[in-house]
Amino acid sequence: MTKKIVVLGAGYAGIRVATQLRHKGGDFELILIDQNTYHTEKTCLHEVAAGQQSPENIIYSIEDCSSCKKSRFIQDKVIEIDKDNNSIVLEKNGKIDYDYLVIGLGFESETFGVKGVHENAFSMVNLEQAVAINKHINEQIRSYIDGERDKKKLKIIVCGAGFTGIELLGALAEQMPKYAEKHGFSENSYELVCVESATRLLPMFSEELADYAVDYLKDLGVEFITGAKVNEIKPGVVEYIKDGETHEIEGGTIIWTTGVSGVDLIAESGFSAKRGRVVVKDDLTVEGYDNIFMLGDVAAVIDPESNRPYPTTAQIALAMASKCVDNILKKLDGKPTEKFVYVSKGTVCSLGNTNAIALVGKKELKGYPASALKKIIATRSIHMGSGKLGLTLKKGRFDLYR
């Protein structure tokens, strides 16, 4: 009897599951569901937000990569997961039953209860938001040039100095001088400010590498306000508390990059979740539901060394996807599933287009070698997700020397 495998979400994990399964033998039907028609390389969103990349460069068609005789793609929004009755409900297409369900619905911005984030700051968790940030920055530049030259319009405040915040600051620090030259305003006119609650930045790297990154960005004009907890985002104002005192800083563009959580639908569907993430069993299935796999940003895989969940990255999402495919095929064959063991291939944080820091095993890299590695990883991600050489050659990052 033909089994129906339904994959929710075409992010890094979902698109990888779909492209791998379509090449596998077996008596199954595959349905991939996403609310967009395209997959986004979300690790490149900061480049779109800053204006270094066009939106078209970081997306590709889902249907082109997932469609074959035994699979199909449905563009729709998932509004309900009925895990007890093996079905999901879509906004337009209604109810769909499944034998196996793979959930890779991705993440949304986490506000941590800070007032005014949604109303007065930009998040950067999808392509539309990255495009909106870049549009707003350019609108502020035009307003500055055509108006009274209020420098607040050219002040960009980034809340959060994690991976996303640092990579965004690196891209902005490179791009703003180009905007200044293009539109004829002084490089002294704009400001880039980062507000961060921690005092030790980029803790996943050694202090030497982290200091290299921060010092490099400072040299490009970025101001860091550390040990500062954001209390509220008001229109054009970030209110923060530092050393027990309340401060305010004004800016024309406020971007929120302090963290993410799994989508609300996970908890709404009755899964036991913390910040939208479900602790999965060692074969990536959900406790009590051996036919449901949870992957990517909605899954929490416990690191046996720290006893804490691994950080959510594209790298672990792709690794989870490959093991998920293996275990689905084993279930179809009536064989026992295997344990997912994660081995990190390294961590790279870009500081613009030609600089980065990296940790690969025990080896530390910085500068151009780390930047080239970042682009190689991005290209590999496209190939692993799409499974198409032509698309990889078209969309890959081969600008290793720029």
Secondary structure, 3 states (H helix, E strand, C coil): CCEEEEEECCCHHHHHHHHHHCCCCCCEEEEEEECCCEEECHHHHHHHHHCCCCHHHHEEEHHHHHCECCEEEEECCEEEEECCCCEEEECCCEEEECCEEEECCCEEECCCCCECHHHHCEECCCHHHHHHHHHHHHHHHHHHHHCCCCHHHHEEEEECCCHHHHHHHHHHHHHHHHHHHHHCCCCCCCEEEEECCCCCCCCCCCHHHHHHHHHHHHHCCEEEECCEEEEEEECCEEEEEECCEEEEEECCEEEECCCEEECHHHHHCCCCCECCEEECCCCCEECCEEEEEECHHHEECEECCCCEECCCCHHHHHHHHHHHHHHHHHHHCCCCCCCCCCCCCCEEEECCCCCEEEEECCEEEECHHHHHHHHHHHHHHHHHHHCCHHHHHHHCCCCCCC
